[in-house]
Amino acid sequence: MTHPALDLNDTVHQRVRLGILAVLEEAKRAEFKYLREALDLSDGNLSRHVQGLEEAGLVRGEKGFEGRRPRTWISSTPAGRRAFEQELKALRALISRVDGS
């Protein structure tokens, strides 16, 4: 039997990336500005994390306009939703093990 910590996903487990996936799990799609404000990040910091999740195939970005204003929408892919669920499962197993439940 392996330790549940080994099931944590290195791409997902980072605080900001986990936060992005959590917001997207709730909202399905979020505007870049909303993610930035909700997670209290700079544009550059959020961009780097979104790019890492995009490269892993966990999120996708969509650029468009709302009126005349350019917008970037981020949404979770099916693989991103699965990775988030697997991360929650690993965290629950880890907590259970440490709590002795």
N, C-alpha and C positions, 0 to 999 in steps of 0.2 A: 504494500500500500504506500502510495506517495503522499507527500504533504500537500494540502490544498493550495499552498502558496505557489506551487509549481504550475497551477492552472491559471494563474493570473497572466493576462495578455500584455506583453511589454508595450505594444502600440496603444492599447486602450487604457491601461492602468494609470497613466500619467494624469494628474488632477484636472488639467484643462481639457484634455481629450475626453476624459470620462464625463466631464461637465457638458461638453458639446454634445456628446451622444445622449446624455440624460435629457437635455433640453429638447433635442430632436425626437426623442422617444415620446415626450409629452406633446410636442407640437407638430411632428411629422415634417415640417419645413419651417425654417426661421430665416429672417433677414439678417444679414451680416451685422448691421448696427445693433439689432436686438441681442444677438449673441454676445457682442462686445460689451454691451451695457450689463446684461444679466450676469456675465462671468467676470466683470470688472477687469477687462483686458485692454491693452493698446491695440490699435489696428494691426501693427506689425506682429505682435505676439499671437493674436488670433489667426492672422494669415498663415503664419508658420505652422500652427497646429492643424488648421484646416487642410493645408497642403499635405502634411504628413498623413492625415486620415484619408485624403483623396488618393494619395499614392498607394495606400494599403487597400483601396477599393471600398472603404467604409462609409464615405460620404461623397456627395457630388455637389458642385456649385453650378448655379444657373444665373447668368447675367441677363438683365433686362431693364426695362424702364417702368417707372410708376409716374405717369404724367411725363414730365420732361426730366425727371431725376433718375439717374442710373441707380440700379439696385442690384445687390448680389444676394441670392437666396441659397441657403445650404439645406440639403436634405440627406437623410440617412439612406443608404442602400440596403437591400435585403441582407447582404453580408454584414453591414454595420449593425443592423438590428440584432442579428444572431450573435455577433461579437459582444454587444452590450449585454444581452441576456446571459451569455456564457460567463462574462465578467461578474455579473450579479450572483450567478450560481456559485462561482468560485469564492466570492466574498462571503456569501452566506455559509458555505462549508468551512471557511477559515474562522469566521466568528463562532460558529457552532463548536468547532474544535477547541478554541481557546476558552469559550464559556463553559465547556464541558457538557453542553446540552445534547 
